Amino acid sequence: MKLTMKRAFALVFVLSLMMTSITLAKEPAVEGDVLSVTTYVNSSTLGETASIRLQADALVAEADTESLLADAVTGIVDYSVPISVRESVIASAEFIPVIGVAEDEIEFEVSSTVQKMGELTRDNGETANLYVAVAVAANVKEDEKYKTQYGIMAWACVYWIDISGTENELHAAAGQWEIENVVVTNRQLRYGTTDIFWALWTDGPTVKYPTSNWAYYEDSSTYTGFVLRCETRIDVVNLGTVICNVGSRITT
């Protein structure tokens, strides 16, 4: 996983707490379940909310982010994720050209993956699942080469805690960009909740302005709802704006 200095400090802090209050136990992997881990936490001194967050942080820290992003490109299916969850994930991309540039100047293909990262255990012994959905928008290729002179790939990731019978909780959002033969500026990452039609943000969005091509943000606003969304944006100089969206419309 690519870490900023701030992120690295946060992980050290989490791991230091885990030394006194967390015991990790991995379950045997199943086919297609490359990330799944079960984490147990003694939360008597932490409070349940903090305990759940620490468990989720530990799962994210253990995950291979580069493999996860690659899985989105190839559309890997994690069969440990219920089909109702897999089919409820939305992925989309959009190119908004500047004046004088054709709308099809940059064409994208969109693919995605949704994976179970592991289980979180509550004080009463009940469990909730931590999922991640990743979408990637990539320039159309022909014969392994980009169809146009430009090379752009944009990812959007949303991590959420799926709680049966109630609203889900957004745990984190992330984005990544890979750029060839273009100049870019104004990276943005937005996350929050939307209506079921994705027409309006109903809570948020929180807007971040990354300064590098990888960004990961844990949610401190505690967004909850049935439609959780992450959107990444980047401006391509003299061409337009590339937008990648991923969201979970989960009602289980």
C-alpha positions in Angstrom: 0.0 0.0 0.0 1.3 3.5 -0.8 1.5 5.6 2.4 1.7 9.3 3.0 3.6 10.4 6.1 0.3 11.1 7.9 -1.1 7.7 6.9 2.1 6.0 8.1 1.8 7.7 11.5 -1.8 6.7 11.8 -1.0 3.1 11.1 1.8 3.1 13.7 -0.7 4.5 16.2 -3.3 1.8 15.3 -0.8 -1.0 15.5 0.5 0.3 18.9 -3.1 0.1 20.3 -3.5 -3.4 18.7 -0.5 -4.7 20.7 -2.5 -4.3 24.0 -6.1 -4.8 22.8 -6.3 -6.7 19.6 -5.8 -10.3 18.7 -6.0 -11.1 15.0 -7.1 -14.5 13.7 -7.2 -15.3 10.0 -9.7 -17.8 8.6 -8.8 -20.1 5.7 -9.1 -18.4 2.4 -11.8 -19.4 0.0 -11.7 -19.2 -3.8 -11.9 -15.6 -4.9 -11.6 -14.3 -1.4 -8.2 -12.8 -1.5 -8.6 -10.2 1.2 -11.0 -11.7 3.8 -9.8 -11.7 7.4 -11.7 -12.0 10.6 -10.5 -9.6 13.3 -11.4 -9.8 17.1 -11.0 -6.9 19.4 -11.2 -6.6 23.2 -13.2 -3.4 23.2 -13.9 -3.1 27.0 -11.6 -0.1 27.3 -12.1 1.3 23.9 -15.8 1.6 23.4 -17.6 -0.3 20.6 -17.3 2.4 17.9 -13.6 2.8 18.4 -13.2 -1.0 18.5 -15.0 -1.4 15.2 -12.9 1.3 13.6 -9.6 -0.2 14.8 -10.7 -3.6 13.4 -11.5 -2.0 10.1 -8.2 -0.1 10.1 -6.3 -3.3 10.7 -8.0 -5.0 7.8 -7.3 -2.2 5.4 -3.7 -2.1 6.5 -3.3 -5.8 5.8 -4.8 -5.6 2.3 -2.7 -5.5 -0.9 -3.9 -2.2 -2.4 -2.0 -2.7 -5.7 -3.6 -6.1 -6.2 -7.0 -4.6 -5.4 -6.6 -1.8 -8.0 -5.4 -4.4 -10.5 -8.5 -6.6 -9.8 -10.7 -3.7 -10.7 -9.0 -3.5 -14.1 -9.6 -7.2 -14.9 -13.0 -7.4 -13.2 -12.1 -10.0 -10.6 -15.1 -11.5 -8.8 -14.9 -12.3 -5.1 -17.5 -15.1 -4.6 -17.4 -14.6 -0.9 -19.4 -11.4 -1.4 -23.2 -12.2 -1.6 -24.5 -11.7 -5.1 -27.0 -9.1 -3.8 -24.1 -7.0 -2.7 -22.1 -7.5 -5.9 -25.0 -6.6 -8.1 -25.8 -3.4 -6.1 -22.4 -1.8 -6.7 -22.4 1.0 -9.3 -19.5 2.2 -11.4 -19.3 5.0 -14.0 -17.0 7.4 -15.7 -17.5 10.7 -17.5 -15.3 13.1 -19.6 -16.3 16.7 -19.6 -14.4 18.5 -22.4 -13.3 22.1 -22.4 -14.7 24.4 -25.1 -13.5 23.3 -28.5 -12.7 19.7 -27.6 -15.0 16.9 -28.8 -16.8 14.8 -26.2 -15.3 11.6 -27.6 -11.7 13.0 -27.6 -11.1 10.7 -24.6 -13.1 7.5 -24.5 -13.2 5.3 -21.4 -14.0 1.7 -20.6 -15.2 1.1 -17.0 -14.7 -2.0 -14.9 -14.9 -2.8 -11.2 -14.6 -5.3 -8.4 -16.2 -5.6 -5.0 -14.4 -7.6 -2.3 -15.0 -8.7 1.3 -12.1 -7.5 3.4 -13.2 -9.3 6.5 -15.5 -9.4 9.5 -15.8 -7.0 12.4 -16.9 -8.3 15.8 -19.2 -6.3 18.1 -19.3 -6.4 21.9 -22.4 -8.7 21.8 -20.6 -11.2 19.5 -22.5 -10.1 16.4 -20.5 -9.5 13.2 -20.6 -7.0 10.4 -18.7 -7.2 7.1 -16.2 -4.7 5.7 -16.4 -4.4 1.9 -14.6 -2.4 -0.7 -15.9 -1.5 -4.1 -13.4 -0.3 -6.7 -14.1 1.3 -10.1 -11.6 2.1 -12.8 -12.0 4.3 -15.9 -9.3 3.6 -18.5 -8.8 4.9 -22.0 -10.0 2.6 -24.7 -7.2 0.5 -26.1 -6.8 -1.2 -29.5 -4.1 -3.9 -29.9 -2.8 -3.1 -26.4 -2.2 0.5 -27.3 -4.3 3.5 -26.3 -6.8 4.4 -29.1 -5.8 8.1 -28.8 -2.4 9.7 -27.9 -3.5 10.1 -24.3 -3.1 7.6 -21.5 -5.3 8.1 -18.5 -6.6 5.7 -15.8 -8.7 6.8 -12.8 -9.8 4.7 -9.9 -12.4 5.4 -7.2 -12.7 3.2 -4.0 -15.4 3.1 -1.3 -14.9 1.1 1.9 -18.0 0.4 3.9 -19.3 -1.5 6.9 -22.4 -3.6 5.9 -24.7 -3.9 8.8 -27.7 -6.2 8.3 -31.0 -4.6 8.8 -29.8 -1.1 9.1 -28.0 1.7 7.2 -24.4 1.0 6.2 -21.5 3.0 7.3 -18.8 4.6 5.1 -15.4 3.8 6.5 -13.0 5.3 4.0 -12.6 6.5 0.4 -9.6 6.4 -1.9 -8.5 7.2 -5.4 -5.6 6.7 -7.8 -4.6 8.1 -11.2 -2.1 6.9 -13.8 -1.2 9.5 -16.5 0.7 9.3 -19.8 1.4 12.0 -22.3 -0.8 14.6 -20.6 -0.5 17.3 -18.0 -3.0 17.2 -15.1 -4.0 19.4 -12.3 -6.7 19.8 -9.6 -7.1 16.3 -8.3 -10.3 15.9 -6.2 -11.8 13.1 -4.2 -15.4 13.4 -2.9 -17.4 11.0 -0.7 -20.7 10.9 1.1 -24.2 9.6 0.6 -26.6 10.2 -2.3 -30.2 9.5 -3.3 -30.9 6.1 -4.9 -30.8 7.7 -8.4 -27.3 9.2 -7.8 -28.8 12.6 -8.7 -28.0 14.5 -5.5 -25.7 14.3 -2.6 -27.9 13.8 0.5 -25.1 14.1 3.1 -21.8 15.7 2.1 -19.8 15.4 0.0 -16.6 15.8 1.8 -14.1 17.1 -0.7 -10.4 16.4 -0.6 -7.6 17.8 -2.8 -4.8 15.2 -3.1 -1.4 16.3 -4.2 -0.2 12.9 -5.4 -1.7 10.2 -7.6 -2.7 8.0 -4.7 -5.0 9.2 -1.9 -6.8 7.4 1.0 -9.0 9.1 3.5 -10.7 7.6 6.6 -14.1 9.1 7.1 -14.4 11.1 10.3 -17.9 12.3 9.5 -19.6 8.9 10.1 -21.6 8.9 6.8 -24.4 6.3 7.1 -27.0 5.4 4.5 -28.1 3.0 1.9 -26.2 4.7 -0.9 -22.5 5.4 -0.2 -20.4 7.0 -3.0 -16.9 8.0 -3.9 -16.0 10.2 -6.8 -12.6 11.1 -8.2 -11.9 14.0 -10.5 -8.8 15.3 -12.4 -8.4 18.1 -14.9 -6.4 17.3 -18.0 -4.9 20.5 -19.2 -6.4 21.8 -22.5 -8.7 18.8 -22.7 -11.2 18.5 -19.9 -12.2 16.8 -16.6 -12.1 13.0 -16.1 -14.6 11.7 -13.5 -14.7 8.2 -12.0 -17.5 7.1 -9.7 -18.2 4.1 -7.5 -21.0 3.5 -5.1 -22.8 0.9 -3.0 -26.6 0.7 -3.0 -26.8 -1.9 -0.4 -30.1 -2.6 1.5 -29.3 -6.0 3.1 
